[in-house]
Amino acid sequence: MLKLNGEGIILGRLASHVAKQLLMGEQVIVVNASKIVVSGKPQMVFGVYYEKRVRGDRHRGPFFPRNPDRIFWRTVRGMLPDNKRGRDAIKLLRVFNDHPDEHKSVEKLGKTVESLRARHTTLRDISRMLGGKSG
């Protein structure tokens, strides 16, 4: 079982690492999903996620999540194959907005927001903009 801390980690890098681990059959737990970083100018990033949220029909979808943990889950799901192997892999993923007490020891990946020279925003800010509960 792999436990990862998402605080200050770039969304795409963390999601691709998690997707690889899930495809190898390892259970992955990600904590502090609301503190995961998305690189780019905040207004541009908000526009991209807003377009994802409002496209489609409110009755038939496609439905895009508003909460930080579900946004991360959806990003990882998009990196998995669309077959039985991918469906089995996504069932091994657990994502939390905060840091639950039962998951005390967690790893932190190498590349963080300190090494990023571009502007950035967090999933918490994106969630607030979309009207979701920000963890």
Buried (B, 14 or more C-beta within 10 A) or exposed (E): EBBBBBBBBBBEBBBBBBBBBBBEEEEBBBBBBBBBBBBEEBEEBBEEBBEBBEEEEEEEEEEBBBBBBBBBBBBBBEBBEEEEEBEEBBEBBBBBBEBEEEBEEBEEBEEBBEEEEEEBBBBBBBBBBBEBEBB
